[in-house]
Amino acid sequence: MKNKLIRILTFVIGILLVFYAIQTFALMRASTNGSGSLNTSTWSVTRNQSQSGDSIDIYRGGATDSYTLTVQSNSEVDVRYKIIINNLPSGVEVDIDNLGYQTPTSGSLTVENANTIINYNDAKKTKTHIITFRATDESTPVTNQKIDIDVEFRQGL
Protein backbone atom coordinates (compact mmCIF):
# COMPACT_ATOMS: atom_id res chain seq x y z
CA MET A 1 0.00 0.00 0.00
CA LYS A 2 2.83 2.39 0.92
CA ASN A 3 4.71 1.68 -2.32
CA LYS A 4 1.60 2.36 -4.38
CA LEU A 5 1.05 5.69 -2.60
CA ILE A 6 4.71 6.68 -3.13
CA ARG A 7 4.45 5.83 -6.86
CA ILE A 8 1.30 7.91 -7.26
CA LEU A 9 2.88 10.89 -5.44
CA THR A 10 6.04 10.58 -7.52
CA PHE A 11 3.98 10.51 -10.72
CA VAL A 12 1.94 13.60 -9.70
CA ILE A 13 5.09 15.52 -8.70
CA GLY A 14 6.74 14.55 -11.99
CA ILE A 15 3.77 15.83 -14.01
CA LEU A 16 3.77 19.10 -12.05
CA LEU A 17 7.53 19.56 -12.61
CA VAL A 18 7.16 18.97 -16.37
CA PHE A 19 4.31 21.50 -16.54
CA TYR A 20 6.33 24.03 -14.47
CA ALA A 21 9.45 23.56 -16.62
CA ILE A 22 7.51 24.13 -19.85
CA GLN A 23 5.99 27.35 -18.47
CA THR A 24 9.33 28.57 -17.14
CA PHE A 25 11.44 28.00 -20.22
CA ALA A 26 8.84 28.91 -22.85
CA LEU A 27 8.75 32.64 -22.15
CA MET A 28 10.54 33.82 -25.31
CA ARG A 29 8.11 33.29 -28.15
CA ALA A 30 9.07 36.08 -30.56
CA SER A 31 11.87 38.56 -31.15
CA THR A 32 12.36 41.82 -32.98
CA ASN A 33 15.21 44.10 -34.00
CA GLY A 34 15.31 47.87 -33.71
CA SER A 35 17.45 50.87 -33.04
CA GLY A 36 17.12 54.00 -30.97
CA SER A 37 18.97 56.61 -29.00
CA LEU A 38 19.31 57.38 -25.35
CA ASN A 39 20.20 60.73 -23.82
CA THR A 40 22.61 60.58 -20.91
CA SER A 41 23.39 63.18 -18.30
CA THR A 42 26.81 64.56 -17.50
CA TRP A 43 28.24 63.68 -14.07
CA SER A 44 30.87 66.13 -12.83
CA VAL A 45 31.48 66.86 -9.14
CA THR A 46 34.49 68.19 -7.25
CA ARG A 47 35.60 68.83 -3.71
CA ASN A 48 37.79 71.83 -3.06
CA GLN A 49 39.30 72.80 0.22
CA SER A 50 40.78 76.15 1.05
CA GLN A 51 42.88 76.26 4.16
CA SER A 52 46.21 77.99 4.38
CA GLY A 53 48.79 75.25 4.76
CA ASP A 54 46.04 72.60 4.97
CA SER A 55 46.55 72.39 8.73
CA ILE A 56 44.60 73.24 11.84
CA ASP A 57 45.79 73.95 15.36
CA ILE A 58 43.57 73.33 18.35
CA TYR A 59 44.38 73.28 22.04
CA ARG A 60 42.66 72.01 25.17
CA GLY A 61 40.21 74.25 26.87
CA GLY A 62 37.91 75.28 24.06
CA ALA A 63 40.27 76.87 21.52
CA THR A 64 38.94 76.25 18.01
CA ASP A 65 40.16 76.27 14.44
CA SER A 66 38.08 76.17 11.27
CA TYR A 67 38.44 74.57 7.88
CA THR A 68 36.55 75.59 4.72
CA LEU A 69 35.23 72.85 2.45
CA THR A 70 33.71 73.69 -0.93
CA VAL A 71 31.65 71.23 -2.97
CA GLN A 72 30.84 71.96 -6.61
CA SER A 73 28.72 70.17 -9.17
CA ASN A 74 28.63 70.77 -12.91
CA SER A 75 26.44 67.73 -13.44
CA GLU A 76 23.16 67.69 -15.30
CA VAL A 77 21.60 65.68 -12.49
CA ASP A 78 20.89 66.43 -8.84
CA VAL A 79 23.76 65.58 -6.52
CA ARG A 80 23.48 64.60 -2.87
CA TYR A 81 26.53 64.18 -0.71
CA LYS A 82 27.75 63.34 2.72
CA ILE A 83 30.82 64.54 4.57
CA ILE A 84 33.02 61.95 6.27
CA ILE A 85 35.74 62.96 8.75
CA ASN A 86 38.14 60.23 9.91
CA ASN A 87 41.20 59.87 12.13
CA LEU A 88 40.12 62.46 14.69
CA PRO A 89 42.12 62.45 17.94
CA SER A 90 40.35 61.44 21.12
CA GLY A 91 38.51 64.35 22.73
CA VAL A 92 38.14 66.46 19.57
CA GLU A 93 34.62 67.65 18.71
CA VAL A 94 33.42 68.85 15.31
CA ASP A 95 30.87 71.49 14.29
CA ILE A 96 29.75 71.79 10.67
CA ASP A 97 28.06 75.02 9.60
CA ASN A 98 27.32 76.16 13.19
CA LEU A 99 24.81 73.36 13.77
CA GLY A 100 26.37 72.36 17.10
CA TYR A 101 29.38 70.35 18.14
CA GLN A 102 29.25 66.59 17.65
CA THR A 103 31.40 63.98 19.33
CA PRO A 104 32.97 61.50 16.88
CA THR A 105 32.63 57.76 17.38
CA SER A 106 35.94 55.87 17.26
CA GLY A 107 37.61 58.87 15.62
CA SER A 108 35.00 59.20 12.84
CA LEU A 109 32.10 61.51 12.14
CA THR A 110 29.70 61.27 9.20
CA VAL A 111 27.15 63.88 8.19
CA GLU A 112 24.81 61.74 6.08
CA ASN A 113 22.83 64.35 4.16
CA ALA A 114 25.16 67.32 4.22
CA ASN A 115 23.43 69.02 1.29
CA THR A 116 21.90 68.65 -2.17
CA ILE A 117 22.77 70.53 -5.33
CA ILE A 118 19.73 70.63 -7.60
CA ASN A 119 21.22 71.23 -11.00
CA TYR A 120 18.22 71.85 -13.17
CA ASN A 121 17.13 74.92 -11.17
CA ASP A 122 19.74 75.59 -8.45
CA ALA A 123 21.33 78.94 -9.23
CA LYS A 124 24.31 78.18 -7.02
CA LYS A 125 26.19 75.04 -8.07
CA THR A 126 28.72 75.44 -5.24
CA LYS A 127 28.11 74.76 -1.53
CA THR A 128 30.55 75.89 1.15
CA HIS A 129 30.84 74.31 4.59
CA ILE A 130 32.75 75.63 7.59
CA ILE A 131 34.09 72.76 9.69
CA THR A 132 35.19 73.85 13.17
CA PHE A 133 37.28 71.67 15.46
CA ARG A 134 37.75 72.05 19.22
CA ALA A 135 39.61 70.02 21.80
CA THR A 136 37.89 69.25 25.09
CA ASP A 137 39.72 69.18 28.42
CA GLU A 138 39.79 65.36 28.12
CA SER A 139 41.54 65.38 24.75
CA THR A 140 44.80 63.54 24.23
CA PRO A 141 47.69 65.77 23.06
CA VAL A 142 48.95 64.88 19.56
CA THR A 143 51.07 66.67 16.99
CA ASN A 144 51.05 66.30 13.22
CA GLN A 145 48.08 63.93 13.10
CA LYS A 146 46.46 63.71 9.69
CA ILE A 147 42.66 64.15 9.68
CA ASP A 148 40.85 62.86 6.60
CA ILE A 149 37.91 64.86 5.23
CA ASP A 150 36.10 63.05 2.44
CA VAL A 151 32.96 63.80 0.46
CA GLU A 152 30.88 60.96 -0.94
CA PHE A 153 28.64 61.96 -3.85
CA ARG A 154 25.56 60.18 -5.15
CA GLN A 155 22.99 61.05 -7.75
CA GLY A 156 19.88 62.61 -6.25
CA LEU A 157 16.59 60.98 -6.99
Order of alpha helices (4+ residues) and beta strands (2+ residues): alpha-beta-beta-beta-beta-beta-beta-beta
